[in-house]
Amino acid sequence: MNFDAYARTAVDLVNAGLDDLAGLRALFADEQAYMRDQVAEKDLAAFRRAQRRLREVFEFGTSGRDNEAVHELNSLLEAHPVQPRISGHDASDWHMHVTSRGSSVSAEFLAGAVWGLAVWLCEYGSARFGICADERCGNVYLDTSSNNCRRFCSERCATRSHVAAHRARKRAVAVSDGLASLGGISPR
């Protein structure tokens, strides 16, 4: 089983826009197309609850509150139990599912997401849970950097944040130079 992929489903869920059924359907990747087709309006509430609780796990992890992150993950594991089974269509296609046959879309997706994030915490620690440092973003991510130094969820957010900081510094210098010239003091 690819636990990293399951952990990434937790990230995708926390970052998803779950305003309506279309937003929920957008959560499912191509390999989960069958889930996208089966999900219903009644599933939205379960996904929203799990989204809030998983965000708390990231918040606990990023603030060094490991025991609280573990407690919340254990609670989520109880709410969304893993019931592994082997599935496939022929001898060359065997793979694992995390829930029993006939489980709802929410049961299957959420059990995998919670299980993956729990395995990730055990493997790498909650210090590898991140919340984007770009104040306009707030997305969560899993820090896969070699030295645990990642601060942004994406290159786009990192660039946007660095450009905004650079422009703010330039404005501050321009304002400072303008005030200095008004007072008769030569700038620098």
GIVEN-V367903 format. One record per run of one state. SS is the DSSP state (2 for helix, 1 for strand, 0 for the rest). FROM is the first residue (numbers start at 1). LEN is the number of residues. Records with the same first field share a line. If there is no record, write none. Layout:
BEGIN
SS=FROM-LEN  FROM-LEN
END
This chain:
BEGIN
0=1-2  16-5  27-3  39-4  63-3  80-5  88-7  98-7  125-1  132-8  143-12  183-6
2=3-13  21-6  30-9  43-20  66-14  105-20  126-3  155-28
1=85-3  95-3  129-3  140-3
END
